[in-house]
Amino acid sequence: MPKNNQESQIAFKVILVLLCLALLSSFFAIVNAGERGVLMRFGAVQDTVLSEGIHPILPIVYTVEKLSVRVQSQEISAEASSRDLQNVYADVALNWHIIPTEAHRLYQEIGNKQAVIERIISPAVEEVLKAVMAKYTAEAIVTERGTVKAEVDQALTKRLQPYHIAVDDLSLVHIKFSERFREAVEAKQVAEQEAKRAEFVALRAVREAEAIANRARGEAAAQQLLQPGLTPEILQRQAIEKWNGNLPLIVGGEGVKLFDLKQLVETGQK
């Protein structure tokens, strides 16, 4: 047999095997890990949800649409207004997933993942943020951020549940305000710091004055206690103890003479 005929027969057999495999595979649907299969009969969604694994189906009659039920991450930016009419710009990071047992309902009512994000999740996040932010002043949004986040999380979970979507986690990544509001906050902080500094200076002056008064009262009391016991003999002895050995000289009309300590003490007592 010519070589060309042999090669043609081999190629024909390979093609035939591939066709058989393709035909055979059409009788099975493979649902990968982290997915659910939506079974459709002539395009109509059935109540059966295919779990992970291999499932036999009848080609042409049945088709399978696969949806991921893994946790999806979505970042959404939204604008809202606070209770005191300040513009609030928030960046939200949302983790969500399709409820596995309700995947067929979601596909029937909404569609694929892209439709879920555009038609359901993004509008829901924006509306919930506007509703929650309107309950708080701009200052409270910053100081009570944990409370605001919890309320947004709770409201969004309730909002998305009817659409067969579960919220895993929500984070308020960034919360920003208008430039005018930031300038007002900075001015307020500067004024508070200056007021605290002035209060501190005034308090320090009062305490210093009290310390001086207490010191003066103490010295006066000490003098009153010591005065009765200061006899001429004690004063003379204290003077001698502090004497460095040099007698002061007094120059007068009578010439130079030594200063008499006893005479100084007696004079002081008079």
TORKOLGU-713313 format. One record per residue: residue number from 1; y, x, z of N, C-alpha, C, O, CB in turn; residue in one letter. Coordinates in steps of 0.1 Angstrom, whole numbers. Glycine has a CB too. Layout:
<rs>
R  resi    nyy    nxx    nzz   cayy   caxx   cazz    cyy    cxx    czz    oyy    oxx    ozz   cbyy   cbxx   cbzz  resn
R   NUM      Y      X      Z      Y      X      Z      Y      X      Z      Y      X      Z      Y      X      Z     A
...
</rs>
This chain:
<rs>
R  resi    nyy    nxx    nzz   cayy   caxx   cazz    cyy    cxx    czz    oyy    oxx    ozz   cbyy   cbxx   cbzz  resn
R     1    -12      9      0      0      0      0     12      9      0     13     19      8      0    -10     12     M
R     2     22      6     -8     34     14     -9     41     14      4     40      5     12     44      9    -20     P
R     3     48     25      7     55     27     20     66     17     22     68     13     33     61     41     20     K
R     4     73     13     11     84      3     12     78    -10     17     85    -17     25     91      2     -1     N
R     5     67    -14     12     61    -27     16     57    -26     31     59    -37     38     49    -30      8     N
R     6     52    -15     36     49    -14     50     61    -15     59     61    -22     69     42     -1     53     Q
R     7     72     -9     55     84     -9     63     90    -24     63     95    -28     73     95      0     57     E
R     8     89    -30     52     93    -44     51     86    -53     60     91    -62     67     93    -49     36     S
R     9     73    -51     60     64    -60     69     67    -57     84     67    -66     92     49    -57     66     Q
R    10     70    -44     87     73    -41    101     86    -48    105     88    -53    116     74    -26    103     I
R    11     96    -47     96    109    -53     99    108    -68    100    114    -74    109    119    -49     88     A
R    12    100    -74     92     98    -89     93     91    -93    106     95   -103    112     89    -93     81     F
R    13     82    -85    110     75    -88    123     85    -86    135     84    -94    144     63    -78    125     K
R    14     93    -76    134    103    -74    145    112    -86    146    115    -91    157    111    -61    143     V
R    15    117    -90    134    126   -101    134    120   -114    139    126   -122    146    132   -103    119     I
R    16    107   -116    135    100   -128    139     98   -128    154     99   -138    161     86   -128    132     L
R    17     95   -116    160     93   -115    175    107   -118    182    107   -126    192     89   -101    179     V
R    18    118   -113    176    131   -116    182    134   -130    182    140   -136    191    142   -107    176     L
R    19    131   -137    170    134   -151    169    125   -159    179    130   -169    185    131   -156    155     L
R    20    113   -155    181    104   -162    190    109   -160    204    109   -170    212     90   -157    189     C
R    21    114   -148    208    119   -146    221    132   -154    223    134   -160    234    122   -131    223     L
R    22    141   -155    213    153   -162    214    150   -177    216    156   -184    224    162   -160    202     A
R    23    140   -182    208    136   -196    209    130   -199    223    133   -209    229    126   -200    198     L
R    24    122   -189    228    116   -191    241    126   -191    252    125   -199    261    105   -181    243     L
R    25    136   -182    251    147   -181    261    155   -193    262    161   -196    272    155   -169    259     S
R    26    156   -201    251    164   -213    251    158   -224    260    165   -233    263    166   -218    237     S
R    27    145   -222    263    139   -231    272    141   -228    287    136   -235    295    124   -232    269     F
R    28    148   -218    289    151   -214    303    166   -211    305    173   -206    296    142   -201    307     F
R    29    170   -214    317    184   -211    321    184   -201    333    177   -204    343    193   -224    324     A
R    30    191   -190    332    191   -180    343    205   -181    350    215   -179    344    189   -166    337     I
R    31    204   -184    363    216   -185    371    217   -172    380    208   -170    388    216   -198    380     V
R    32    227   -164    378    228   -152    385    232   -154    399    236   -164    404    238   -143    378     N
R    33    231   -143    407    235   -143    421    250   -146    422    258   -141    415    232   -130    428     A
R    34    253   -155    432    267   -159    434    272   -169    425    284   -172    424    276   -147    433     G
R    35    263   -176    417    267   -186    408    259   -199    411    249   -199    418    264   -181    393     E
R    36    264   -210    405    257   -222    404    257   -228    390    267   -226    383    263   -233    415     R
R    37    246   -234    386    246   -240    372    248   -254    372    242   -262    380    232   -237    366     G
R    38    258   -258    364    261   -273    362    253   -278    350    255   -273    339    276   -275    360     V
R    39    243   -286    353    234   -291    343    240   -303    335    245   -313    342    220   -296    349     L
R    40    240   -302    322    246   -313    314    236   -318    304    229   -310    297    259   -308    307     M
R    41    235   -331    302    226   -337    292    235   -343    281    242   -353    283    217   -348    299     R
R    42    234   -337    270    242   -341    258    257   -341    262    265   -350    258    238   -355    253     F
R    43    261   -331    270    275   -330    275    279   -337    287    290   -335    292    284   -334    264     G
R    44    270   -346    292    273   -354    304    268   -346    316    257   -342    317    267   -368    303     A
R    45    277   -345    326    274   -337    338    264   -345    346    265   -357    349    286   -335    347     V
R    46    253   -338    350    243   -344    359    245   -341    373    253   -332    377    229   -339    354     Q
R    47    238   -349    382    240   -347    396    232   -334    401    235   -330    412    235   -359    404     D
R    48    224   -329    393    216   -317    397    225   -304    396    231   -302    386    203   -316    389     T
R    49    225   -296    407    231   -283    406    221   -273    407    213   -272    416    241   -282    418     V
R    50    220   -264    397    210   -253    396    214   -241    405    225   -236    404    208   -249    382     L
R    51    205   -237    414    208   -226    423    204   -213    415    201   -213    403    199   -227    436     S
R    52    205   -202    422    202   -189    416    187   -188    412    178   -193    419    205   -177    426     E
R    53    185   -182    400    171   -180    396    169   -185    381    179   -188    374    162   -187    405     G
R    54    157   -187    377    153   -192    364    149   -206    365    141   -210    373    141   -183    358     I
R    55    155   -214    355    152   -229    355    148   -233    341    155   -230    331    164   -237    360     H
R    56    137   -240    340    133   -245    326    141   -257    322    144   -266    330    118   -249    326     P
R    57    146   -257    310    153   -268    304    149   -271    290    142   -263    284    169   -265    305     I
R    58    152   -283    285    149   -287    272    161   -283    263    172   -289    264    145   -302    271     L
R    59    159   -274    254    171   -270    245    177   -282    238    170   -292    235    166   -260    235     P
R    60    189   -280    234    197   -290    227    200   -302    235    212   -307    236    190   -295    214     I
R    61    190   -307    242    192   -319    251    201   -315    263    210   -322    267    179   -325    255     V
R    62    197   -304    269    203   -299    281    211   -286    279    206   -277    272    193   -298    293     Y
R    63    222   -285    285    230   -272    285    234   -269    299    234   -278    308    242   -272    275     T
R    64    237   -257    302    241   -253    316    254   -245    316    256   -235    308    230   -244    322     V
R    65    263   -249    324    276   -242    326    276   -236    339    273   -242    350    288   -252    325     E
R    66    278   -223    340    277   -215    352    291   -213    358    301   -210    352    271   -201    349     K
R    67    292   -215    371    304   -214    379    301   -204    391    291   -205    397    309   -227    384     L
R    68    311   -195    393    310   -186    405    313   -193    418    324   -200    418    319   -174    402     S
R    69    305   -192    428    308   -197    441    311   -186    451    312   -189    463    296   -206    446     V
R    70    314   -174    446    318   -163    455    332   -165    459    340   -173    453    316   -150    447     R
R    71    336   -157    469    350   -158    474    359   -152    463    357   -141    458    352   -150    487     V
R    72    369   -160    459    379   -156    449    392   -153    456    396   -159    466    381   -167    439     Q
R    73    399   -143    451    412   -139    457    423   -142    447    423   -139    436    412   -124    461     S
R    74    433   -149    453    445   -153    444    458   -150    452    459   -154    463    443   -168    441     Q
R    75    467   -144    445    480   -141    450    491   -150    443    491   -151    431    484   -126    448     E
R    76    498   -157    452    508   -167    446    521   -165    453    522   -163    465    502   -182    449     I
R    77    532   -165    445    545   -164    450    552   -178    450    551   -185    440    554   -154    442     S
R    78    559   -182    460    565   -195    461    578   -194    468    581   -185    476    556   -205    469     A
R    79    587   -204    465    600   -205    471    602   -218    478    597   -228    473    611   -204    460     E
R    80    608   -217    490    609   -229    498    623   -228    506    630   -218    504    597   -230    508     A
R    81    625   -238    514    638   -239    522    634   -241    536    625   -249    539    648   -249    516     S
R    82    641   -234    545    639   -236    559    646   -248    564    654   -255    557    643   -224    567     S
R    83    644   -252    577    651   -263    583    666   -262    583    673   -272    582    646   -266    597     R
R    84    671   -249    584    685   -247    584    690   -243    570    701   -237    569    689   -236    594     D
R    85    682   -248    560    686   -247    546    688   -232    541    697   -229    533    699   -254    544     L
R    86    680   -223    546    679   -210    541    668   -208    531    657   -214    533    677   -199    553     Q
R    87    671   -201    520    660   -199    510    650   -189    515    653   -179    520    667   -194    497     N
R    88    637   -193    513    626   -185    518    617   -182    506    613   -191    499    618   -193    529     V
R    89    614   -169    504    606   -164    494    593   -158    500    594   -149    507    613   -154    484     Y
R    90    582   -164    497    569   -161    503    559   -156    493    558   -163    482    564   -172    512     A
R    91    551   -146    496    540   -142    488    527   -145    496    525   -140    507    541   -126    484     D
R    92    519   -153    490    507   -157    497    494   -151    491    493   -151    478    506   -173    497     V
R    93    485   -146    499    472   -141    494    462   -151    499    460   -153    511    469   -127    499     A
R    94    455   -158    490    446   -168    494    432   -165    489    429   -161    478    450   -182    487     L
R    95    422   -166    499    408   -164    496    401   -178    496    402   -185    506    401   -154    506     N
R    96    395   -181    485    389   -194    484    375   -194    477    373   -184    470    398   -204    477     W
R    97    368   -204    477    356   -205    469    352   -220    466    356   -229    474    344   -198    476     H
R    98    345   -221    456    340   -235    452    328   -238    462    319   -230    464    335   -235    437     I
R    99    329   -250    467    318   -255    475    305   -256    467    305   -264    457    321   -269    482     I
R   100    294   -248    470    283   -248    461    276   -261    457    273   -264    446    272   -239    467     P
R   101    275   -270    467    268   -282    465    277   -292    457    272   -303    453    264   -289    478     T
R   102    290   -289    455    299   -298    448    304   -292    435    314   -296    430    310   -302    457     E
R   103    297   -281    430    301   -274    418    302   -284    406    311   -283    398    292   -262    415     A
R   104    292   -292    405    291   -302    394    303   -311    394    308   -315    383    278   -309    393     H
R   105    307   -316    406    318   -325    407    331   -318    403    340   -324    396    320   -331    421     R
R   106    333   -306    407    345   -298    404    346   -296    389    357   -298    383    345   -284    411     L
R   107    335   -292    382    335   -290    368    338   -303    360    345   -303    350    322   -284    363     Y
R   108    332   -314    366    334   -327    359    349   -332    360    354   -338    351    325   -337    365     Q
R   109    355   -329    372    368   -335    374    380   -325    370    390   -330    366    370   -338    389     E
R   110    377   -312    371    388   -302    369    385   -293    357    393   -292    348    390   -294    381     I
R   111    373   -287    357    370   -277    347    366   -264    352    359   -263    363    382   -275    337     G
R   112    369   -253    345    364   -240    349    374   -234    359    383   -240    364    363   -231    337     N
R   113    372   -221    362    380   -214    372    395   -214    369    403   -216    377    375   -200    374     K
R   114    398   -211    357    412   -210    353    419   -223    354    431   -224    359    413   -206    338     Q
R   115    412   -234    351    418   -247    353    420   -250    368    430   -257    372    409   -258    346     A
R   116    411   -246    376    412   -248    390    424   -241    396    432   -247    404    399   -243    398     V
R   117    427   -229    391    438   -221    396    451   -227    392    461   -229    400    438   -206    392     I
R   118    452   -230    379    465   -235    373    468   -250    377    480   -253    380    464   -234    358     E
R   119    458   -258    378    461   -272    380    460   -277    395    466   -287    399    451   -280    372     R
R   120    452   -269    403    450   -273    417    456   -263    427    464   -267    435    435   -275    419     I
R   121    451   -251    427    455   -242    437    469   -238    438    476   -239    448    446   -229    436     I
R   122    475   -233    427    489   -229    427    498   -240    431    507   -238    439    493   -224    413     S
R   123    497   -252    425    506   -263    429    504   -267    444    514   -270    451    504   -276    421     P
R   124    492   -266    449    489   -270    463    496   -260    472    502   -264    482    474   -271    466     A
R   125    495   -247    469    501   -237    478    516   -238    478    522   -238    489    497   -222    473     V
R   126    522   -241    467    537   -242    467    541   -255    475    551   -254    482    542   -243    452     E
R   127    534   -266    473    538   -278    480    536   -277    495    544   -281    503    530   -290    475     E
R   128    525   -271    499    522   -269    514    533   -260    520    538   -262    531    508   -264    516     V
R   129    536   -249    513    546   -240    518    559   -247    520    566   -245    530    547   -228    509     L
R   130    564   -254    511    576   -261    512    576   -271    523    586   -272    530    579   -269    499     K
R   131    565   -278    525    564   -288    536    565   -281    550    571   -286    559    552   -296    535     A
R   132    558   -270    551    557   -263    564    570   -256    567    575   -257    578    545   -253    565     V
R   133    575   -248    558    587   -241    560    599   -250    564    608   -246    571    591   -233    548     M
R   134    599   -262    559    610   -271    562    610   -276    576    620   -281    581    609   -284    553     A
R   135    599   -273    584    599   -277    598    605   -266    607    607   -269    619    584   -279    602     K
R   136    607   -254    602    611   -243    610    625   -237    605    628   -238    594    601   -231    610     Y
R   137    632   -232    615    644   -225    611    640   -211    605    629   -207    607    654   -223    623     T
R   138    650   -205    599    647   -191    593    643   -182    604    634   -173    602    659   -186    585     A
R   139    650   -182    615    646   -173    626    632   -176    632    625   -167    635    657   -174    637     E
R   140    629   -189    633    616   -192    638    605   -188    629    594   -185    633    615   -207    641     A
R   141    607   -188    616    597   -184    606    593   -170    608    582   -166    606    602   -186    592     I
R   142    603   -162    613    600   -147    615    594   -145    629    584   -138    630    613   -139    614     V
R   143    600   -152    639    595   -150    653    581   -157    655    574   -152    664    605   -154    663     T
R   144    579   -168    648    567   -176    650    558   -175    638    552   -185    634    570   -190    654     E
R   145    557   -163    632    549   -162    620    535   -166    621    529   -172    612    550   -147    615     R
R   146    528   -163    632    514   -166    634    512   -181    634    503   -187    628    509   -161    647     G
R   147    522   -189    640    521   -203    641    523   -209    627    516   -218    623    531   -209    651     T
R   148    533   -204    620    535   -208    606    523   -206    597    519   -215    589    548   -201    600     V
R   149    517   -194    598    505   -191    590    494   -201    593    487   -205    584    501   -177    592     K
R   150    492   -204    606    481   -213    610    483   -227    605    474   -233    600    479   -213    625     A
R   151    495   -231    605    498   -245    600    497   -245    585    492   -255    580    513   -249    604     E
R   152    501   -235    578    499   -235    563    484   -235    560    480   -242    551    506   -223    557     V
R   153    476   -227    567    462   -226    565    455   -239    567    447   -244    559    456   -215    574     D
R   154    459   -246    578    453   -259    581    457   -269    570    448   -277    566    457   -264    595     Q
R   155    469   -270    567    474   -280    557    468   -277    543    464   -287    536    489   -280    556     A
R   156    466   -265    539    461   -262    526    446   -265    526    440   -269    516    463   -247    523     L
R   157    439   -262    537    424   -265    537    422   -280    536    413   -285    528    418   -261    551     T
R   158    430   -288    542    429   -303    541    433   -307    527    427   -317    522    438   -310    551     K
R   159    443   -301    521    447   -304    507    437   -301    497    435   -309    487    460   -297    504     R
R   160    429   -290    498    420   -286    487    406   -291    489    398   -291    479    419   -271    487     L
R   161    403   -296    501    389   -301    503    385   -312    494    374   -312    489    388   -306    517     Q
R   162    394   -322    491    390   -333    481    387   -328    467    380   -335    459    400   -343    481     P
R   163    392   -316    464    389   -310    451    377   -300    451    375   -292    442    402   -302    446     Y
R   164    369   -301    462    356   -293    462    359   -278    464    351   -270    459    348   -296    450     H
R   165    370   -275    470    374   -261    472    376   -258    487    382   -266    494    387   -257    464     I
R   166    370   -247    492    371   -243    506    380   -231    507    379   -222    499    357   -240    512     A
R   167    388   -231    517    397   -220    520    390   -211    530    387   -215    541    411   -225    526     V
R   168    389   -198    526    383   -188    535    393   -181    544    391   -179    556    375   -178    527     D
R   169    404   -178    538    415   -171    546    428   -172    538    428   -173    526    411   -156    548     D
R   170    439   -171    546    452   -171    540    461   -162    547    461   -161    559    458   -186    540     L
R   171    469   -154    540    478   -144    546    492   -146    540    493   -147    527    473   -130    543     S
R   172    502   -146    548    516   -145    544    520   -131    542    524   -125    552    525   -153    554     L
R   173    518   -125    531    519   -111    528    534   -107    530    537    -98    538    514   -107    514     V
R   174    543   -114    524    557   -111    525    565   -124    527    562   -134    520    562   -103    512     H
R   175    575   -123    536    584   -134    537    598   -128    537    602   -120    545    582   -142    551     I
R   176    606   -133    527    619   -127    524    629   -138    524    626   -150    522    620   -119    511     K
R   177    642   -135    527    653   -144    527    664   -139    518    663   -128    512    658   -146    542     F
R   178    674   -147    516    685   -144    507    693   -132    513    692   -129    525    694   -156    505     S
R   179    700   -125    505    708   -114    509    719   -118    519    722   -110    529    715   -107    497     E
R   180    725   -129    518    735   -134    527    729   -136    541    735   -133    551    741   -147    522     R
R   181    717   -142    541    711   -144    554    707   -131    561    709   -129    573    698   -152    552     F
R   182    702   -121    554    699   -108    559    712   -101    565    711    -95    576    693    -99    549     R
R   183    723   -103    558    736    -97    563    740   -104    576    745    -98    585    747    -98    552     E
R   184    738   -117    577    742   -125    589    733   -120    600    738   -119    612    740   -140    586     A
R   185    720   -118    598    711   -114    608    715   -100    614    715    -98    626    696   -114    603     V
R   186    718    -91    604    722    -78    608    735    -78    617    737    -71    627    724    -69    596     E
R   187    745    -86    612    757    -88    620    755    -93    634    761    -89    644    767    -97    612     A
R   188    746   -103    635    742   -108    648    736    -98    657    739    -97    669    733   -120    647     K
R   189    727    -90    651    721    -79    659    731    -69    664    730    -64    675    710    -73    651     Q
R   190    740    -65    655    750    -56    659    759    -61    671    762    -54    680    759    -52    647     V
R   191    763    -74    670    771    -80    680    763    -81    693    769    -78    704    775    -94    676     A
R   192    750    -84    693    742    -85    705    741    -71    711    742    -69    724    728    -90    702     E
R   193    739    -61    703    738    -47    709    751    -43    715    751    -36    726    734    -37    698     Q
R   194    763    -46    709    776    -42    714    778    -50    727    783    -44    737    787    -45    704     E
R   195    774    -62    728    776    -70    740    767    -64    752    772    -63    763    772    -85    738     A
R   196    755    -60    748    746    -54    758    752    -41    763    751    -37    775    732    -52    753     K
R   197    758    -33    754    764    -20    757    776    -22    767    777    -15    777    768    -12    745     R
R   198    784    -32    763    796    -35    772    791    -40    786    797    -36    796    805    -46    765     A
R   199    781    -48    786    776    -53    799    770    -41    807    772    -40    819    765    -63    797     E
R   200    764    -32    801    758    -20    808    769    -11    813    769     -7    825    749    -12    798     F
R   201    780     -9    805    791     -1    810    798     -7    822    801     -1    832    802      1    798     V
R   202    800    -21    821    806    -28    832    798    -27    845    803    -25    856    809    -42    828     A
R   203    785    -29    843    776    -28    855    776    -14    861    775    -13    873    762    -32    851     L
R   204    776     -4    852    776     10    857    789     12    865    789     19    876    775     20    846     R
R   205    800      7    860    813      9    867    813      2    881    818      8    891    825      4    859     A
R   206    807    -10    881    806    -17    894    798     -9    904    801     -8    916    801    -31    892     V
R   207    786     -4    899    777      3    908    784     16    913    782     20    924    764      6    901     R
R   208    791     23    904    798     35    908    808     32    919    810     40    928    804     42    896     E
R   209    816     21    917    826     18    927    819     14    940    824     18    951    834      6    922     A
R   210    808      7    940    801      4    952    796     17    959    796     18    971    789     -5    949     E
R   211    791     26    951    786     39    956    798     47    963    796     52    974    780     48    945     A
R   212    809     47    957    821     54    963    825     47    976    828     54    986    833     54    953     I
R   213    825     34    976    829     26    988    819     29    999    823     31   1011    830     11    985     A
R   214    806     28    996    796     31   1006    797     45   1011    795     47   1023    782     29   1000     N
R   215    800     54   1003    801     68   1007    813     70   1016    813     77   1026    803     78    995     R
R   216    824     63   1013    836     64   1021    834     57   1035    838     63   1045    848     57   1014     A
R   217    827     46   1035    823     39   1047    814     48   1056    816     48   1068    817     25   1045     R
R   218    805     55   1049    796     63   1057    803     75   1063    800     79   1074    785     69   1048     G
R   219    812     81   1055    820     92   1061    828     88   1073    830     95   1083    828     99   1050     E
R   220    835     76   1071    843     71   1082    835     69   1094    839     72   1105    850     59   1078     A
R   221    823     63   1093    815     60   1104    810     73   1111    809     74   1123    802     52   1100     A
R   222    807     83   1102    803     96   1108    814    102   1116    812    108   1126    798    105   1097     A
R   223    826    101   1111    837    107   1118    840    100   1132    843    106   1142    850    106   1110     Q
R   224    838     87   1131    839     79   1144    829     83   1154    831     84   1166    839     64   1141     Q
R   225    817     86   1149    806     90   1158    808    104   1163    804    107   1175    792     89   1151     L
R   226    813    113   1155    815    127   1159    827    129   1168    828    139   1176    815    136   1147     L
R   227    838    121   1166    851    124   1172    850    125   1187    856    134   1193    861    114   1168     Q
R   228    843    116   1194    842    117   1209    836    130   1214    839    134   1225    835    105   1215     P
R   229    827    135   1206    820    147   1211    827    160   1207    821    171   1210    806    147   1206     G
R   230    838    160   1200    844    172   1195    854    177   1206    866    174   1206    852    170   1182     L
R   231    849    184   1216    857    190   1226    863    203   1222    858    209   1211    848    192   1239     T
R   232    873    209   1228    878    221   1224    868    233   1224    869    241   1216    890    225   1234     P
R   233    859    232   1233    849    243   1234    840    242   1221    836    253   1216    840    242   1246     E
R   234    836    230   1217    827    228   1205    835    233   1193    829    240   1184    823    214   1203     I
R   235    847    229   1191    855    233   1180    857    248   1179    856    254   1169    869    226   1180     L
R   236    859    254   1191    860    269   1192    847    276   1188    847    286   1180    865    273   1206     Q
R   237    836    270   1192    823    276   1189    820    275   1174    815    284   1168    812    269   1197     R
R   238    823    263   1168    821    261   1153    830    271   1145    825    277   1135    824    247   1149     Q
R   239    842    273   1150    851    283   1143    845    297   1144    846    304   1134    865    282   1149     A
R   240    840    300   1156    834    314   1157    822    315   1149    820    326   1143    831    317   1172     I
R   241    814    305   1148    801    306   1140    805    308   1125    797    315   1118    793    293   1141     E
R   242    815    302   1120    819    303   1106    828    315   1103    832    317   1092    826    290   1102     K
R   243    832    322   1114    841    334   1112    834    345   1105    823    348   1109    847    338   1126     W
R   244    840    351   1096    834    362   1088    838    376   1094    834    386   1088    839    362   1074     N
R   245    844    376   1105    847    389   1111    861    394   1109    865    403   1116    837    399   1106     G
R   246    869    388   1100    882    392   1098    892    383   1104    892    371   1102    885    393   1082     N
R   247    901    388   1113    911    380   1119    923    378   1110    927    388   1104    915    386   1133     L
R   248    927    366   1109    939    364   1100    952    370   1107    953    370   1119    941    349   1098     P
R   249    960    375   1099    973    381   1104    984    371   1102    985    364   1092    976    394   1097     L
R   250    993    371   1112   1005    362   1111   1017    371   1111   1019    380   1120   1006    352   1122     I
R   251   1025    370   1101   1038    378   1100   1049    370   1104   1052    359   1098   1040    383   1085     V
R   252   1056    374   1114   1068    366   1119   1079    376   1123   1080    387   1119   1064    357   1131     G
R   253   1088    370   1131   1099    378   1135   1095    389   1145   1102    399   1146   1110    369   1141     G
R   254   1084    387   1152   1080    396   1161   1071    407   1155   1065    415   1162   1073    389   1172     E
R   255   1069    406   1142   1060    416   1135   1047    410   1133   1045    398   1133   1059    428   1144     G
R   256   1037    418   1129   1024    413   1126   1015    412   1138   1015    422   1146   1017    423   1116     V
R   257   1009    401   1140   1000    399   1151    987    391   1147    988    384   1137   1007    392   1163     K
R   258    976    393   1154    964    386   1151    965    371   1155    972    367   1165    952    392   1158     L
R   259    958    363   1147    958    348   1149    949    345   1161    938    350   1161    954    340   1137     F
R   260    953    337   1170    945    333   1182    938    320   1179    944    310   1177    954    332   1195     D
R   261    924    321   1178    916    309   1175    917    299   1186    918    287   1183    901    313   1173     L
R   262    918    303   1199    919    294   1210    931    286   1209    931    274   1211    918    301   1223     K
R   263    942    293   1205    955    286   1204    955    275   1193    961    265   1195    967    296   1201     Q
R   264    947    278   1182    946    269   1170    939    256   1175    943    245   1172    939    275   1158     L
R   265    928    258   1182    920    247   1187    928    238   1196    928    226   1195    908    251   1194     V
R   266    936    245   1206    944    237   1215    955    229   1208    957    218   1212    950    246   1226     E
R   267    961    236   1198    971    229   1190    966    217   1183    972    206   1182    977    238   1180     T
R   268    953    218   1178    947    207   1170    944    195   1180    944    184   1175    935    211   1163     G
R   269    940    198   1192    937    188   1202    949    180   1206    949    168   1208    930    194   1214     Q
R   270    961    187   1206    973    180   1209    978    170   1198    988    163   1199    985    190   1212     K
</rs>
